[in-house]
Amino acid sequence: MELKDAIAKRYSVRSYLDKKVDKELVKEILEVSKRAPSV
């Protein structure tokens, strides 16, 4: 599944791993999230 598809489907994650996230991935997520619908 592409990140864009996951955001578009508005899937909520309820559990998380104790693992660091790459800064570039965070930047990409924030950039794509600007286009996600808001409630």
PDB file of N, CA, C and O in Angstrom:
ATOM      1  N   MET A   1       0.848  -1.173   0.000  1.00  0.00           N
ATOM      2  CA  MET A   1       0.000   0.000   0.000  1.00  0.00           C
ATOM      3  C   MET A   1       0.896   1.239   0.000  1.00  0.00           C
ATOM      4  O   MET A   1       1.880   1.304   0.737  1.00  0.00           O
ATOM      5  N   GLU A   2       0.554   2.198  -0.814  1.00  0.00           N
ATOM      6  CA  GLU A   2       1.282   3.458  -0.871  1.00  0.00           C
ATOM      7  C   GLU A   2       0.865   4.347   0.296  1.00  0.00           C
ATOM      8  O   GLU A   2      -0.270   4.277   0.767  1.00  0.00           O
ATOM      9  N   LEU A   3       1.781   5.172   0.749  1.00  0.00           N
ATOM     10  CA  LEU A   3       1.497   6.099   1.843  1.00  0.00           C
ATOM     11  C   LEU A   3       0.308   6.989   1.500  1.00  0.00           C
ATOM     12  O   LEU A   3      -0.558   7.231   2.341  1.00  0.00           O
ATOM     13  N   LYS A   4       0.271   7.468   0.273  1.00  0.00           N
ATOM     14  CA  LYS A   4      -0.823   8.343  -0.153  1.00  0.00           C
ATOM     15  C   LYS A   4      -2.171   7.634  -0.043  1.00  0.00           C
ATOM     16  O   LYS A   4      -3.164   8.238   0.362  1.00  0.00           O
ATOM     17  N   ASP A   5      -2.201   6.356  -0.405  1.00  0.00           N
ATOM     18  CA  ASP A   5      -3.442   5.583  -0.315  1.00  0.00           C
ATOM     19  C   ASP A   5      -3.879   5.420   1.137  1.00  0.00           C
ATOM     20  O   ASP A   5      -5.064   5.529   1.450  1.00  0.00           O
ATOM     21  N   ALA A   6      -2.925   5.159   2.017  1.00  0.00           N
ATOM     22  CA  ALA A   6      -3.236   4.986   3.440  1.00  0.00           C
ATOM     23  C   ALA A   6      -3.842   6.257   4.019  1.00  0.00           C
ATOM     24  O   ALA A   6      -4.809   6.197   4.778  1.00  0.00           O
ATOM     25  N   ILE A   7      -3.280   7.396   3.665  1.00  0.00           N
ATOM     26  CA  ILE A   7      -3.804   8.672   4.164  1.00  0.00           C
ATOM     27  C   ILE A   7      -5.185   8.938   3.571  1.00  0.00           C
ATOM     28  O   ILE A   7      -6.090   9.389   4.272  1.00  0.00           O
ATOM     29  N   ALA A   8      -5.341   8.661   2.292  1.00  0.00           N
ATOM     30  CA  ALA A   8      -6.628   8.905   1.635  1.00  0.00           C
ATOM     31  C   ALA A   8      -7.740   8.058   2.243  1.00  0.00           C
ATOM     32  O   ALA A   8      -8.891   8.493   2.289  1.00  0.00           O
ATOM     33  N   LYS A   9      -7.413   6.861   2.709  1.00  0.00           N
ATOM     34  CA  LYS A   9      -8.420   5.980   3.303  1.00  0.00           C
ATOM     35  C   LYS A   9      -8.661   6.299   4.770  1.00  0.00           C
ATOM     36  O   LYS A   9      -9.539   5.699   5.389  1.00  0.00           O
ATOM     37  N   ARG A  10      -7.902   7.228   5.339  1.00  0.00           N
ATOM     38  CA  ARG A  10      -8.075   7.720   6.703  1.00  0.00           C
ATOM     39  C   ARG A  10      -8.053   6.600   7.735  1.00  0.00           C
ATOM     40  O   ARG A  10      -8.884   6.565   8.642  1.00  0.00           O
ATOM     41  N   TYR A  11      -7.129   5.716   7.595  1.00  0.00           N
ATOM     42  CA  TYR A  11      -6.969   4.576   8.498  1.00  0.00           C
ATOM     43  C   TYR A  11      -6.317   5.033   9.798  1.00  0.00           C
ATOM     44  O   TYR A  11      -5.295   5.718   9.766  1.00  0.00           O
ATOM     45  N   SER A  12      -6.884   4.670  10.919  1.00  0.00           N
ATOM     46  CA  SER A  12      -6.340   5.038  12.225  1.00  0.00           C
ATOM     47  C   SER A  12      -5.559   3.878  12.826  1.00  0.00           C
ATOM     48  O   SER A  12      -6.085   2.774  12.966  1.00  0.00           O
ATOM     49  N   VAL A  13      -4.319   4.129  13.176  1.00  0.00           N
ATOM     50  CA  VAL A  13      -3.474   3.112  13.813  1.00  0.00           C
ATOM     51  C   VAL A  13      -3.631   3.245  15.321  1.00  0.00           C
ATOM     52  O   VAL A  13      -3.557   4.348  15.860  1.00  0.00           O
ATOM     53  N   ARG A  14      -3.847   2.127  16.000  1.00  0.00           N
ATOM     54  CA  ARG A  14      -4.080   2.143  17.438  1.00  0.00           C
ATOM     55  C   ARG A  14      -2.913   1.587  18.246  1.00  0.00           C
ATOM     56  O   ARG A  14      -2.900   1.710  19.470  1.00  0.00           O
ATOM     57  N   SER A  15      -1.948   0.985  17.590  1.00  0.00           N
ATOM     58  CA  SER A  15      -0.780   0.468  18.315  1.00  0.00           C
ATOM     59  C   SER A  15       0.481   0.862  17.550  1.00  0.00           C
ATOM     60  O   SER A  15       0.468   0.965  16.324  1.00  0.00           O
ATOM     61  N   TYR A  16       1.547   1.077  18.273  1.00  0.00           N
ATOM     62  CA  TYR A  16       2.781   1.583  17.690  1.00  0.00           C
ATOM     63  C   TYR A  16       3.968   0.734  18.130  1.00  0.00           C
ATOM     64  O   TYR A  16       3.943   0.106  19.188  1.00  0.00           O
ATOM     65  N   LEU A  17       5.001   0.727  17.304  1.00  0.00           N
ATOM     66  CA  LEU A  17       6.241   0.038  17.639  1.00  0.00           C
ATOM     67  C   LEU A  17       7.195   1.019  18.307  1.00  0.00           C
ATOM     68  O   LEU A  17       7.146   2.218  18.032  1.00  0.00           O
ATOM     69  N   ASP A  18       8.046   0.528  19.163  1.00  0.00           N
ATOM     70  CA  ASP A  18       9.067   1.361  19.804  1.00  0.00           C
ATOM     71  C   ASP A  18      10.281   1.402  18.871  1.00  0.00           C
ATOM     72  O   ASP A  18      11.310   0.779  19.131  1.00  0.00           O
ATOM     73  N   LYS A  19      10.129   2.150  17.787  1.00  0.00           N
ATOM     74  CA  LYS A  19      11.124   2.161  16.719  1.00  0.00           C
ATOM     75  C   LYS A  19      11.236   3.580  16.163  1.00  0.00           C
ATOM     76  O   LYS A  19      10.223   4.255  15.982  1.00  0.00           O
ATOM     77  N   LYS A  20      12.458   4.035  15.892  1.00  0.00           N
ATOM     78  CA  LYS A  20      12.654   5.380  15.351  1.00  0.00           C
ATOM     79  C   LYS A  20      12.163   5.452  13.911  1.00  0.00           C
ATOM     80  O   LYS A  20      12.210   4.468  13.173  1.00  0.00           O
ATOM     81  N   VAL A  21      11.690   6.636  13.525  1.00  0.00           N
ATOM     82  CA  VAL A  21      11.193   6.868  12.171  1.00  0.00           C
ATOM     83  C   VAL A  21      12.161   7.804  11.461  1.00  0.00           C
ATOM     84  O   VAL A  21      12.593   8.810  12.022  1.00  0.00           O
ATOM     85  N   ASP A  22      12.494   7.465  10.227  1.00  0.00           N
ATOM     86  CA  ASP A  22      13.407   8.266   9.425  1.00  0.00           C
ATOM     87  C   ASP A  22      12.833   9.677   9.206  1.00  0.00           C
ATOM     88  O   ASP A  22      11.648   9.823   8.905  1.00  0.00           O
ATOM     89  N   LYS A  23      13.664  10.703   9.354  1.00  0.00           N
ATOM     90  CA  LYS A  23      13.206  12.093   9.217  1.00  0.00           C
ATOM     91  C   LYS A  23      12.632  12.373   7.834  1.00  0.00           C
ATOM     92  O   LYS A  23      11.661  13.119   7.708  1.00  0.00           O
ATOM     93  N   GLU A  24      13.219  11.785   6.797  1.00  0.00           N
ATOM     94  CA  GLU A  24      12.709  12.001   5.443  1.00  0.00           C
ATOM     95  C   GLU A  24      11.304  11.419   5.287  1.00  0.00           C
ATOM     96  O   GLU A  24      10.467  11.990   4.587  1.00  0.00           O
ATOM     97  N   LEU A  25      11.049  10.301   5.929  1.00  0.00           N
ATOM     98  CA  LEU A  25       9.718   9.699   5.887  1.00  0.00           C
ATOM     99  C   LEU A  25       8.708  10.605   6.585  1.00  0.00           C
ATOM    100  O   LEU A  25       7.589  10.774   6.099  1.00  0.00           O
ATOM    101  N   VAL A  26       9.087  11.178   7.702  1.00  0.00           N
ATOM    102  CA  VAL A  26       8.203  12.106   8.422  1.00  0.00           C
ATOM    103  C   VAL A  26       7.895  13.312   7.539  1.00  0.00           C
ATOM    104  O   VAL A  26       6.748  13.752   7.476  1.00  0.00           O
ATOM    105  N   LYS A  27       8.896  13.846   6.865  1.00  0.00           N
ATOM    106  CA  LYS A  27       8.681  14.988   5.968  1.00  0.00           C
ATOM    107  C   LYS A  27       7.702  14.627   4.859  1.00  0.00           C
ATOM    108  O   LYS A  27       6.815  15.415   4.529  1.00  0.00           O
ATOM    109  N   GLU A  28       7.861  13.432   4.282  1.00  0.00           N
ATOM    110  CA  GLU A  28       6.966  12.990   3.212  1.00  0.00           C
ATOM    111  C   GLU A  28       5.535  12.835   3.730  1.00  0.00           C
ATOM    112  O   GLU A  28       4.584  13.247   3.066  1.00  0.00           O
ATOM    113  N   ILE A  29       5.389  12.251   4.899  1.00  0.00           N
ATOM    114  CA  ILE A  29       4.061  12.078   5.494  1.00  0.00           C
ATOM    115  C   ILE A  29       3.394  13.430   5.726  1.00  0.00           C
ATOM    116  O   ILE A  29       2.214  13.599   5.420  1.00  0.00           O
ATOM    117  N   LEU A  30       4.132  14.383   6.258  1.00  0.00           N
ATOM    118  CA  LEU A  30       3.564  15.710   6.509  1.00  0.00           C
ATOM    119  C   LEU A  30       3.191  16.413   5.212  1.00  0.00           C
ATOM    120  O   LEU A  30       2.162  17.085   5.145  1.00  0.00           O
ATOM    121  N   GLU A  31       4.011  16.265   4.188  1.00  0.00           N
ATOM    122  CA  GLU A  31       3.724  16.894   2.901  1.00  0.00           C
ATOM    123  C   GLU A  31       2.443  16.319   2.287  1.00  0.00           C
ATOM    124  O   GLU A  31       1.588  17.069   1.816  1.00  0.00           O
ATOM    125  N   VAL A  32       2.313  15.009   2.294  1.00  0.00           N
ATOM    126  CA  VAL A  32       1.128  14.364   1.726  1.00  0.00           C
ATOM    127  C   VAL A  32      -0.105  14.653   2.576  1.00  0.00           C
ATOM    128  O   VAL A  32      -1.209  14.782   2.046  1.00  0.00           O
ATOM    129  N   SER A  33       0.078  14.755   3.886  1.00  0.00           N
ATOM    130  CA  SER A  33      -1.069  14.984   4.771  1.00  0.00           C
ATOM    131  C   SER A  33      -1.715  16.350   4.547  1.00  0.00           C
ATOM    132  O   SER A  33      -2.868  16.554   4.927  1.00  0.00           O
ATOM    133  N   LYS A  34      -1.007  17.263   3.952  1.00  0.00           N
ATOM    134  CA  LYS A  34      -1.590  18.572   3.636  1.00  0.00           C
ATOM    135  C   LYS A  34      -2.769  18.431   2.680  1.00  0.00           C
ATOM    136  O   LYS A  34      -3.665  19.274   2.660  1.00  0.00           O
ATOM    137  N   ARG A  35      -2.762  17.359   1.889  1.00  0.00           N
ATOM    138  CA  ARG A  35      -3.819  17.144   0.901  1.00  0.00           C
ATOM    139  C   ARG A  35      -4.945  16.259   1.422  1.00  0.00           C
ATOM    140  O   ARG A  35      -5.947  16.060   0.735  1.00  0.00           O
ATOM    141  N   ALA A  36      -4.789  15.731   2.628  1.00  0.00           N
ATOM    142  CA  ALA A  36      -5.805  14.841   3.198  1.00  0.00           C
ATOM    143  C   ALA A  36      -7.009  15.655   3.668  1.00  0.00           C
ATOM    144  O   ALA A  36      -6.852  16.785   4.129  1.00  0.00           O
ATOM    145  N   PRO A  37      -8.207  15.085   3.555  1.00  0.00           N
ATOM    146  CA  PRO A  37      -9.397  15.804   4.028  1.00  0.00           C
ATOM    147  C   PRO A  37      -9.373  15.972   5.541  1.00  0.00           C
ATOM    148  O   PRO A  37      -8.803  15.150   6.259  1.00  0.00           O
ATOM    149  N   SER A  38      -9.989  17.027   6.011  1.00  0.00           N
ATOM    150  CA  SER A  38     -10.068  17.253   7.457  1.00  0.00           C
ATOM    151  C   SER A  38     -11.520  17.099   7.909  1.00  0.00           C
ATOM    152  O   SER A  38     -12.454  17.179   7.111  1.00  0.00           O
ATOM    153  N   VAL A  39     -11.673  16.881   9.192  1.00  0.00           N
ATOM    154  CA  VAL A  39     -13.023  16.675   9.733  1.00  0.00           C
ATOM    155  C   VAL A  39     -13.480  17.931  10.426  1.00  0.00           C
ATOM    156  O   VAL A  39     -14.591  17.975  10.954  1.00  0.00           O
TER     157      VAL A  39
END
